[in-house]
Amino acid sequence: MTRRVALVAPADSYVGPSLARVLASRGFDLVLEGSITGLPEELKATGARTVVVDRRGGDSDDPTDYGSAVGELGRRMIEAAHEHFGTYHSAFFSSGRVALGRFVRTSIEDLRAAFRENVEGPYEFAQAVVGPLVERGDGQILVATSATSGKPTPSASLYAGTRSAATVMLQSLGLEVAAKGVQVNVVGTNFMDFPEFLRGNRVETPEDRARVEAMVPMKRLGTMDEFASFCATFLDGTSRFATGQFFPYAGGWAI
């Protein structure tokens, strides 16, 4: 076994495609989640072997059972890694339900929906992947939450609150397994240049973009390629002395 192996979920949206490319360029084979077209062939050309696992193949199609479905996804990705590569070394996960609106206008159903995706999802995935790494005494886990973690954000109380819960939960896990040789870190973004952010912030014209960029100390939006390079530092085995940390990636907005 000469190549390292990483799990990337999802690999068809957000930073997933860019992260898969960066890890492949650093000598990784990959287990990818998502409905992916073209990316495995692209990565193969760099020498990376890939296996694709689709979340829809899980045991539950019930949208209220999101956490359990993610846990099943993690277990199937581990099975695929062991079947095709013999092991895995790193795991990346991101999910999230943007829940915007004034607190007094939200409902308990809104909170429960945000909790399912923003807390239960990361919990179930981390629960699935951390055990084998602890048993082996080596591994890295990185989970993306949000830069709103720990930063009160008007009109995003449910989102910031559930993201903060997941962030602190995973930081605590990092401290629990630190002595076992396993790193668990959390990264949170805001003001990133990708379709979901642009749509959520109603960025449809150059004037809209200028309005949003003005809120960022760096006066621009972040790119997925540069974010992928940042994430890879906590997954590629080269930096092993940070764990239980939360890293905002938001152009200075989270300070």
C-alpha positions, 0 to 999 in steps of 0.5 A, a space after each residue: 500500500 503506497 498511496 493514501 486513501 480519502 473519503 470525500 462526501 459530497 464530491 459532486 458539489 460545494 468544495 468536493 470536486 476541487 478537493 478531490 482534484 487536489 488530493 488526487 494530485 497529492 497521491 491519493 486514491 479516493 472514495 467519492 460520494 455523489 452523482 458524479 459525471 466525468 470527475 472519476 475519468 478526470 482523476 484517473 488521468 492523474 493516476 488516482 483510482 476512484 470508487 463512487 458511492 451514491 447516497 441514494 443507495 442508503 437504507 432510508 429514503 425518509 427525509 426526516 431520517 437524514 442523520 441515519 442515512 448519512 451514517 449508512 453512507 459513511 459505513 458504505 464508503 468505508 466498506 468500499 475503501 476496504 474492498 478496493 484499497 484495503 484501508 482509508 486514512 482521511 475523511 471529509 464531510 460537508 452538509 447543511 441546510 441554510 435556515 435564514 429568517 428572523 427568529 420570531 418568524 421561525 417554527 420548531 419545524 424549521 429548527 428540527 429540519 436545520 438540526 437534522 442536516 446541520 447536527 445529525 448529519 455531521 454526527 452520524 458521518 463522524 460516528 461512522 468513520 472515526 472508529 476504524 481510524 482510532 482502532 488503527 491509531 492514525 487518521 484525519 477527519 475534516 468536517 465543514 460547518 459554517 463561519 457563523 459558528 460562534 458568531 451571532 448572526 442576525 436573521 440566521 439564528 437557527 443556522 448559526 445555532 445548529 452550525 455552532 452545535 456541530 462545530 463544538 461537538 466535533 472539536 470535543 471529539 477531536 480532543 477525545 481521540 487526540 491521544 489515539 493518533 487521530 485528528 478531527 478538525 472543523 472548517 467553516 466558510 462564508 462568502 464563497 463563490 459557488 451557486 448555493 451561496 450566490 442563490 441564497 444571497 440573491 446575487 444575480 447581477 454585478 451590482 448584487 455581487 458588489 453589495 455582497 463583496 463589500 461585506 468581506 474585509 478582503 472585498 471579494 468572494 473565496 474560490 473553491 479551488 483555494 478552499 480545497 487547498 486549505 482543506 487538503 492541509 488537514 487531510 493529506 498527512 503532512 500536518 499532524 499537530 492540529 486537532 480539535 480546532 475550528 478554522 473560519 474561512 471567510 475572508 476575515 469576516 468571522 474575526 
